[in-house]
Amino acid sequence: MPTHKYPSTFEFESFCSQFLHQSPKFETLSKFLSLSLSAAMGGSHSREGDLESESEEEQEESEPESEEEEQEPKTQTPPASTSSLDSIDSKLKALNLKYSKSPSNPNPNAVKLYLHVGGSSPGAKWILSDRLTTFSFARSQSEWVLNVGSKIRVRVGPELQLKPFPDHLRSDFVADGVWALKFFTKESFASFQLQYQSCLFENTYGFEANDENKNRVFGKDFQAWAKPEVADDSIWEDAEESFEKPPVKERRDLLEEFEEAANEGSKIQSLALGALDNSFLVGDSSVQVVRNFSHGVHGKGLSVKFSGSGGRGNYGFSTPKKALLMKAESNMLLMSPDNQERLEHSTGVHQLDVETGKIVTEWKFEKDGADITMRDIANDSKGSQLDPSESTFLGLDDSRLCRWDMRDKRGVVQNIASSPVLEWTQGHQFSRGTNFQCFASAGDGSIVVGSLDGKIRLYSKSSMRMAKTAFPGLGSPITHVDVTYDGKWILGTTDTYLILISTVFKDKDGREKTGFSGRMGNRIAAPRMLKLTPLDAHLAGKDNKFHGGQFSWVTENGKQERHLVATVGKFSIIWNFQQVKNSKHECYRNQEGLKTCYCYKIVLRDESIVDSRFMHEKFAVSDSPEAPLVVATPQKVSSFSISNRH
């Protein structure tokens, strides 16, 4: 049976435009056909929906203000019905007309420019901003900018959140609004993407985008990062084979279970979730205890004030930037900024006894009689906060990676395998170029460290001197990093995207290892990116950035994390870990370059979110594949269950 190639909305609009100019007497027919085609294509609009055609007479509309309203479920525009399109096709063929895919001899840089209006409201839509304009890339003060007609001039960078749609010859991006470029030919679409990637590389690294400079940036072992289109995806395919069978019911709803207000006069700064009875809301003037339940955190308990006056346990130190549970969650370390000029660095920690609500010790970071600073602290391993005998913890500064031992009154920086002081001097003070920013530990004590230059380094549990593996990153600073319990996956957070990295490789004998235990050589898979769509990125707010990306929480071998969560503005974003790893996932269809996942759920709050974390897996209940998600804003904390119920 012969098949028919039906015209796209864009192709038909192009045909009508030319035909009207040539044959005005067919104006009525063409309008009828346009309406018929519109009805056949369906009237609803998805969040990224189809671009609307505009009549010749319609005025260009101005840019809308950003709206931040409740998210509607993402739906796809219903496909055109075969019967309707067959009818239109028959009428056109009866007139002996030919389809025209694009204007004759168009400028290779010619595009249509669309603007999204209405935010997330039911009436949101795309409007035609410029029926025919051109794009160009030009240098401005040593950086590349994208120009689109006279309306857009913007630096080429990750903040554009550019998302291509190859099937539709379209690219969406953010530039004080959400815009879409509609290309007339496959060649012009491909040319735009190539120029954009070249300009992005040069703006990011300062070198022209050629093979020599890509090798210079990524190194010979990371060709999969430089050229993902030729990368070996076998690592990801192996991960797919190890997936657990998904639940029978695929649709999962987020159900809000509990909501707890912050203490009066105190704003929540972060969460310290426990795996036992309690979790903790760390505020700007107190720590509030809440109870753990199978559907979230609820019910206030002891409150410890550490500034101001009055109340039990009043201590004179500033708002903690980090809280760390230890000793079977009976103690908490609170790390406060050194001073107002150095908010990212601390000279010590306060040790809080959770049961009594008292600060029992104030520790100083000291080395050879001199004070030193730390910018972050972490548990020795992913589950060590549950160990009642735990007395050591990890410390990180711009060029320091170390372990502190609380069994000595002064705190001792010690090497993992040998004497405390001498080995530190020789091996743990790195060059100034490291610019460490954040770190995390795996279940076996291996350590991953993120840096200002985007690099991610892996250290084994037995040595902090030299990284076993150093991933080059993608140019953006790593602001937060996490690792799965088994050490096989790393999640790095940047301002505009998350990067998921596999640490698994096979050695020369075919044995599976991770980059924490051996040098991966050139057996390295390309990473995957997790991003917001341009529309959601715009709705999240211009100045809002991703922070705190992490895996759901397991502390047992053989268990697999199920979700990823990160925060941006008033959004808490949740990705299905299994979907992200699945190379056949619909997000990756026809993508070029690094595979990027745009499929996620959004939890929207009425104020900026300060922290989002999954509770320990033990709190997952029978009707949920995951433990509750806890979302904190300055004024309250809410708990959500991921339910299998429709």
VOTIPA-289211 format. One record per residue (C-alpha): chain; x, y, z; residue in three letters. Coordinates in steps of 0.5 Angstrom, whole numbers, plus 500, padded with zeros to 3 digits. Each point is the difference from the previous one (the first is absolute). Layout:
BEGIN
   chain    xx    yy    zz   res
       A     X     Y     Z   ala
...
! end
This chain:
BEGIN
   chain    xx    yy    zz   res
       A   500   500   500   met
       A   503   507   498   pro
       A   502   505   505   thr
       A   499   507   500   his
       A   505   505   502   lys
       A   495   506   504   tyr
       A   503   507   500   pro
       A   502   503   507   ser
       A   496   506   503   thr
       A   506   504   498   phe
       A   500   497   493   glu
       A   493   501   499   phe
       A   500   507   502   glu
       A   506   502   496   ser
       A   496   497   494   phe
       A   494   504   502   cys
       A   504   507   500   ser
       A   503   499   493   gln
       A   494   497   497   phe
       A   496   506   503   leu
       A   505   505   497   his
       A   499   497   493   gln
       A   493   498   500   ser
       A   495   505   504   pro
       A   494   497   497   lys
       A   502   493   505   phe
       A   500   504   506   glu
       A   494   497   503   thr
       A   502   493   498   leu
       A   507   501   503   ser
       A   496   503   507   lys
       A   496   494   500   phe
       A   505   495   499   leu
       A   504   504   506   ser
       A   495   499   504   leu
       A   499   493   499   ser
       A   507   498   501   leu
       A   500   504   506   ser
       A   494   496   503   ala
       A   503   493   497   ala
       A   507   502   504   met
       A   496   501   507   gly
       A   498   506   504   gly
       A   504   499   506   ser
       A   507   503   502   his
       A   505   496   504   ser
       A   505   504   504   arg
       A   505   500   494   glu
       A   494   499   495   gly
       A   500   501   492   asp
       A   502   507   498   leu
       A   493   503   498   glu
       A   500   503   493   ser
       A   498   508   499   glu
       A   495   503   495   ser
       A   504   505   496   glu
       A   496   506   503   glu
       A   501   498   507   glu
       A   505   505   504   gln
       A   506   498   503   glu
       A   499   499   508   glu
       A   505   503   505   ser
       A   504   496   505   glu
       A   496   497   506   pro
       A   501   500   507   glu
       A   503   494   504   ser
       A   494   496   503   glu
       A   502   495   506   glu
       A   493   496   500   glu
       A   498   493   502   glu
       A   503   495   495   gln
       A   495   496   496   glu
       A   502   493   498   pro
       A   504   500   493   lys
       A   496   497   494   thr
       A   501   500   493   gln
       A   496   503   495   thr
       A   495   494   497   pro
       A   503   498   493   pro
       A   496   502   494   ala
       A   495   495   498   ser
       A   501   496   494   thr
       A   493   501   497   ser
       A   501   508   501   ser
       A   506   500   496   leu
       A   498   495   495   asp
       A   495   505   498   ser
       A   504   506   500   ile
       A   505   496   496   asp
       A   495   498   495   ser
       A   497   507   499   lys
       A   507   503   499   leu
       A   502   494   495   lys
       A   493   501   496   ala
       A   503   508   499   leu
       A   506   497   497   asn
       A   504   504   505   leu
       A   507   498   503   lys
       A   502   501   507   tyr
       A   506   505   501   ser
       A   504   499   506   lys
       A   504   506   500   ser
       A   500   507   497   pro
       A   504   500   493   ser
       A   507   501   501   asn
       A   500   502   508   pro
       A   506   504   503   asn
       A   503   494   504   pro
       A   500   504   506   asn
       A   492   501   499   ala
       A   496   498   506   val
       A   493   501   503   lys
       A   500   503   507   leu
       A   495   498   505   tyr
       A   499   502   507   leu
       A   496   496   506   his
       A   495   504   504   val
       A   496   498   506   gly
       A   505   496   504   gly
       A   497   494   503   ser
       A   492   503   499   ser
       A   495   496   496   pro
       A   500   505   495   gly
       A   508   500   499   ala
       A   502   500   493   lys
       A   505   501   495   trp
       A   499   507   496   ile
       A   504   502   493   leu
       A   504   505   502   ser
       A   504   501   493   asp
       A   497   497   494   arg
       A   507   500   496   leu
       A   507   502   504   thr
       A   507   497   500   thr
       A   505   498   505   phe
       A   507   501   501   ser
       A   506   499   504   phe
       A   504   505   502   ala
       A   506   502   504   arg
       A   499   506   506   ser
       A   506   501   504   gln
       A   503   494   499   ser
       A   494   495   501   glu
       A   495   498   495   trp
       A   493   502   500   val
       A   494   498   497   leu
       A   496   505   496   asn
       A   493   499   497   val
       A   497   506   496   gly
       A   500   506   504   ser
       A   496   497   506   lys
       A   506   495   503   ile
       A   507   501   502   arg
       A   502   495   505   val
       A   507   497   502   arg
       A   501   493   498   val
       A   500   496   507   gly
       A   496   494   504   pro
       A   496   505   502   glu
       A   496   500   494   leu
       A   498   493   501   gln
       A   499   499   493   leu
       A   496   494   498   lys
       A   500   498   493   pro
       A   494   496   497   phe
       A   503   497   493   pro
       A   494   496   498   asp
       A   496   507   500   his
       A   506   504   497   leu
       A   500   505   507   arg
       A   504   502   506   ser
       A   497   503   506   asp
       A   504   504   505   phe
       A   500   506   505   val
       A   502   507   500   ala
       A   495   504   504   asp
       A   494   496   498   gly
       A   500   493   496   val
       A   501   500   493   trp
       A   500   495   494   ala
       A   503   501   493   leu
       A   497   496   495   lys
       A   505   498   494   phe
       A   498   500   493   phe
       A   504   494   498   thr
       A   504   494   503   lys
       A   506   503   498   glu
       A   499   507   503   ser
       A   498   496   507   phe
       A   506   496   500   ala
       A   505   506   498   ser
       A   497   504   506   phe
       A   501   494   505   gln
       A   507   499   497   leu
       A   502   508   501   gln
       A   496   500   507   tyr
       A   505   494   503   gln
       A   506   503   497   ser
       A   499   507   503   cys
       A   497   497   507   leu
       A   507   496   500   phe
       A   504   506   499   glu
       A   496   504   505   asn
       A   501   495   505   thr
       A   507   498   499   tyr
       A   504   506   496   gly
       A   502   495   494   phe
       A   497   500   493   glu
       A   496   493   500   ala
       A   504   496   496   asn
       A   503   492   501   asp
       A   507   503   503   glu
       A   497   504   505   asn
       A   494   495   502   lys
       A   506   495   501   asn
       A   503   506   504   arg
       A   494   501   504   val
       A   498   493   501   phe
       A   506   496   500   gly
       A   501   494   495   lys
       A   497   495   505   asp
       A   493   504   500   phe
       A   499   500   493   gln
       A   493   498   502   ala
       A   498   507   503   trp
       A   503   503   494   ala
       A   497   496   495   lys
       A   494   497   503   pro
       A   497   498   493   glu
       A   505   495   499   val
       A   501   498   508   ala
       A   499   493   502   asp
       A   493   499   504   asp
       A   501   493   502   ser
       A   501   502   508   ile
       A   493   504   499   trp
       A   497   493   497   glu
       A   503   496   505   asp
       A   497   504   505   ala
       A   493   499   497   glu
       A   501   493   500   glu
       A   500   500   508   ser
       A   494   504   501   phe
       A   495   498   504   glu
       A   493   498   497   lys
       A   496   506   501   pro
       A   493   500   503   pro
       A   494   498   496   val
       A   497   507   501   lys
       A   505   505   497   glu
       A   496   507   501   arg
       A   502   502   507   arg
       A   497   506   504   asp
       A   504   505   505   leu
       A   495   500   506   leu
       A   501   505   505   glu
       A   500   497   507   glu
       A   503   504   505   phe
       A   501   508   501   glu
       A   504   503   506   glu
       A   501   507   501   ala
       A   507   503   503   ala
       A   501   502   507   asn
       A   497   507   501   glu
       A   506   505   498   gly
       A   504   495   497   ser
       A   501   499   493   lys
       A   502   493   497   ile
       A   507   500   497   gln
       A   501   492   498   ser
       A   498   493   502   leu
       A   503   495   504   ala
       A   496   493   499   leu
       A   501   495   504   gly
       A   499   492   499   ala
       A   498   499   507   leu
       A   495   503   504   asp
       A   501   508   499   asn
       A   502   505   494   ser
       A   502   507   501   phe
       A   498   507   498   leu
       A   506   504   500   val
       A   498   507   500   gly
       A   504   507   501   asp
       A   499   500   507   ser
       A   498   493   503   ser
       A   500   493   498   val
       A   493   497   500   gln
       A   499   492   501   val
       A   494   497   496   val
       A   498   492   500   arg
       A   501   496   495   asn
       A   494   496   497   phe
       A   499   495   494   ser
       A   496   506   496   his
       A   505   506   502   gly
       A   502   504   506   val
       A   495   503   505   his
       A   500   502   507   gly
       A   504   505   504   lys
       A   505   498   505   gly
       A   506   503   504   leu
       A   502   507   497   ser
       A   507   502   501   val
       A   502   508   499   lys
       A   507   502   499   phe
       A   499   508   499   ser
       A   495   505   503   gly
       A   498   500   507   ser
       A   496   495   505   gly
       A   498   493   499   gly
       A   503   494   501   arg
       A   507   499   498   gly
       A   502   507   497   asn
       A   507   500   497   tyr
       A   504   506   497   gly
       A   501   498   493   phe
       A   498   501   493   ser
       A   495   497   495   thr
       A   503   493   498   pro
       A   502   499   493   lys
       A   500   492   501   lys
       A   497   495   505   ala
       A   503   493   500   leu
       A   497   494   504   leu
       A   505   495   504   met
       A   500   495   505   lys
       A   494   496   498   ala
       A   496   507   499   glu
       A   501   502   508   ser
       A   505   506   498   asn
       A   500   505   495   met
       A   506   504   497   leu
       A   498   507   499   leu
       A   505   504   495   met
       A   499   508   500   ser
       A   503   505   496   pro
       A   507   503   502   asp
       A   497   507   499   asn
       A   496   504   496   gln
       A   506   501   495   glu
       A   501   493   499   arg
       A   493   497   500   leu
       A   503   493   497   glu
       A   505   499   505   his
       A   500   498   507   ser
       A   506   499   505   thr
       A   496   495   504   gly
       A   494   496   502   val
       A   495   499   506   his
       A   498   493   502   gln
       A   493   500   503   leu
       A   497   494   504   asp
       A   493   499   497   val
       A   497   497   506   glu
       A   502   505   505   thr
       A   500   506   495   gly
       A   506   503   503   lys
       A   507   502   496   ile
       A   505   495   503   val
       A   506   502   496   thr
       A   503   506   496   glu
       A   505   497   495   trp
       A   505   504   496   lys
       A   503   498   494   phe
       A   508   500   501   glu
       A   506   498   497   lys
       A   507   500   503   asp
       A   498   506   505   gly
       A   497   504   495   ala
       A   492   501   498   asp
       A   498   498   494   ile
       A   493   500   496   thr
       A   495   495   497   met
       A   494   502   495   arg
       A   497   493   501   asp
       A   499   494   504   ile
       A   497   493   499   ala
       A   500   493   503   asn
       A   505   495   499   asp
       A   495   496   496   ser
       A   493   500   498   lys
       A   497   496   506   gly
       A   505   502   505   ser
       A   496   505   504   gln
       A   496   493   502   leu
       A   507   498   503   asp
       A   499   501   508   pro
       A   508   500   500   ser
       A   501   505   495   glu
       A   506   505   502   ser
       A   503   502   493   thr
       A   497   504   495   phe
       A   502   503   493   leu
       A   502   508   499   gly
       A   501   504   493   leu
       A   503   506   499   asp
       A   502   504   493   asp
       A   507   496   500   ser
       A   499   495   506   arg
       A   497   493   501   leu
       A   500   497   506   cys
       A   497   496   506   arg
       A   499   502   507   trp
       A   500   496   506   asp
       A   496   502   506   met
       A   504   496   505   arg
       A   505   505   501   asp
       A   498   507   503   lys
       A   503   504   495   arg
       A   498   496   494   gly
       A   505   496   496   val
       A   501   500   493   val
       A   502   493   498   gln
       A   502   496   494   asn
       A   495   494   499   ile
       A   506   495   500   ala
       A   505   503   504   ser
       A   502   505   505   ser
       A   496   506   501   pro
       A   504   507   499   val
       A   506   498   496   leu
       A   496   496   494   glu
       A   495   506   500   trp
       A   506   505   499   thr
       A   503   496   494   gln
       A   494   498   497   gly
       A   493   503   501   his
       A   502   508   499   gln
       A   499   500   492   phe
       A   502   506   495   ser
       A   496   506   500   arg
       A   497   498   494   gly
       A   495   495   502   thr
       A   495   505   503   asn
       A   496   494   503   phe
       A   492   502   502   gln
       A   497   494   502   cys
       A   500   493   502   phe
       A   497   493   502   ala
       A   501   493   502   ser
       A   498   493   497   ala
       A   498   495   504   gly
       A   507   497   501   asp
       A   503   507   502   gly
       A   502   502   493   ser
       A   500   507   498   ile
       A   498   504   495   val
       A   502   508   499   val
       A   497   505   496   gly
       A   504   506   498   ser
       A   499   507   497   leu
       A   503   499   493   asp
       A   494   494   499   gly
       A   505   494   502   lys
       A   498   494   504   ile
       A   505   496   503   arg
       A   500   493   503   leu
       A   504   498   506   tyr
       A   500   493   503   ser
       A   499   499   508   lys
       A   507   498   501   ser
       A   503   507   497   ser
       A   499   507   499   met
       A   506   502   497   arg
       A   499   499   493   met
       A   493   499   496   ala
       A   499   493   497   lys
       A   496   503   495   thr
       A   499   508   498   ala
       A   494   501   495   phe
       A   501   507   496   pro
       A   493   502   501   gly
       A   496   505   495   leu
       A   503   506   502   gly
       A   495   503   505   ser
       A   502   500   508   pro
       A   497   494   504   ile
       A   496   502   506   thr
       A   498   494   503   his
       A   502   493   499   val
       A   497   493   502   asp
       A   501   493   499   val
       A   496   493   500   thr
       A   502   495   506   tyr
       A   503   495   495   asp
       A   504   506   497   gly
       A   498   498   493   lys
       A   497   507   499   trp
       A   502   507   501   ile
       A   495   506   500   leu
       A   503   507   499   gly
       A   496   507   501   thr
       A   501   506   496   thr
       A   496   506   499   asp
       A   497   498   494   thr
       A   500   493   500   tyr
       A   502   493   503   leu
       A   505   495   497   ile
       A   499   493   502   leu
       A   507   496   499   ile
       A   501   492   500   ser
       A   506   498   504   thr
       A   500   493   497   val
       A   505   497   495   phe
       A   503   493   499   lys
       A   507   499   501   asp
       A   505   497   495   lys
       A   498   493   503   asp
       A   492   502   499   gly
       A   499   501   507   arg
       A   495   505   502   glu
       A   503   506   504   lys
       A   498   507   502   thr
       A   505   506   499   gly
       A   500   501   508   phe
       A   505   493   500   ser
       A   504   501   493   gly
       A   501   504   494   arg
       A   495   500   495   met
       A   505   501   494   gly
       A   496   502   494   asn
       A   494   495   502   arg
       A   496   506   502   ile
       A   492   500   498   ala
       A   497   507   498   ala
       A   496   504   506   pro
       A   493   501   499   arg
       A   497   507   502   met
       A   494   502   504   leu
       A   497   506   498   lys
       A   493   504   500   leu
       A   496   502   494   thr
       A   501   507   498   pro
       A   493   502   502   leu
       A   501   497   507   asp
       A   507   503   501   ala
       A   497   507   498   his
       A   494   499   505   leu
       A   505   498   506   ala
       A   503   507   499   gly
       A   506   503   497   lys
       A   504   501   506   asp
       A   498   493   503   asn
       A   506   494   499   lys
       A   500   493   501   phe
       A   502   498   507   his
       A   501   493   504   gly
       A   499   495   495   gly
       A   500   493   503   gln
       A   498   493   500   phe
       A   495   497   504   ser
       A   503   497   506   trp
       A   502   492   501   val
       A   505   498   505   thr
       A   500   492   498   glu
       A   504   496   495   asn
       A   495   498   495   gly
       A   495   505   500   lys
       A   500   505   494   gln
       A   498   507   501   glu
       A   493   502   496   arg
       A   500   507   499   his
       A   504   507   500   leu
       A   498   506   502   val
       A   502   508   500   ala
       A   498   506   502   thr
       A   499   507   495   val
       A   496   506   503   gly
       A   493   497   502   lys
       A   501   494   496   phe
       A   502   493   503   ser
       A   502   496   494   ile
       A   499   492   500   ile
       A   503   496   495   trp
       A   499   492   499   asn
       A   507   497   501   phe
       A   498   494   496   gln
       A   498   505   494   gln
       A   506   504   500   val
       A   504   494   499   lys
       A   496   497   495   asn
       A   503   501   493   ser
       A   494   499   496   lys
       A   496   505   504   his
       A   496   504   496   glu
       A   503   507   502   cys
       A   507   497   497   tyr
       A   496   499   493   arg
       A   504   503   494   asn
       A   504   504   505   gln
       A   507   502   498   glu
       A   506   501   505   gly
       A   499   499   507   leu
       A   494   496   502   lys
       A   495   505   504   thr
       A   494   498   504   cys
       A   494   505   500   tyr
       A   495   495   504   cys
       A   499   502   507   tyr
       A   495   501   505   lys
       A   499   507   503   ile
       A   498   502   508   val
       A   498   507   500   leu
       A   500   504   506   arg
       A   498   507   502   asp
       A   507   503   502   glu
       A   507   498   498   ser
       A   502   493   502   ile
       A   507   499   504   val
       A   500   493   500   asp
       A   497   493   497   ser
       A   502   493   503   arg
       A   497   493   499   phe
       A   500   497   507   met
       A   503   493   501   his
       A   498   494   496   glu
       A   497   497   507   lys
       A   494   505   500   phe
       A   498   498   493   ala
       A   493   497   501   val
       A   497   494   496   ser
       A   496   504   495   asp
       A   506   505   498   ser
       A   506   498   497   pro
       A   504   505   504   glu
       A   501   503   506   ala
       A   496   507   501   pro
       A   503   507   498   leu
       A   501   505   505   val
       A   500   507   497   val
       A   502   506   504   ala
       A   499   508   499   thr
       A   502   505   505   pro
       A   493   500   504   gln
       A   498   492   499   lys
       A   502   493   499   val
       A   495   496   495   ser
       A   501   492   499   ser
       A   497   497   494   phe
       A   499   492   498   ser
       A   501   498   493   ile
       A   494   495   499   ser
       A   498   495   495   asn
       A   493   502   501   arg
       A   497   504   494   his
! end
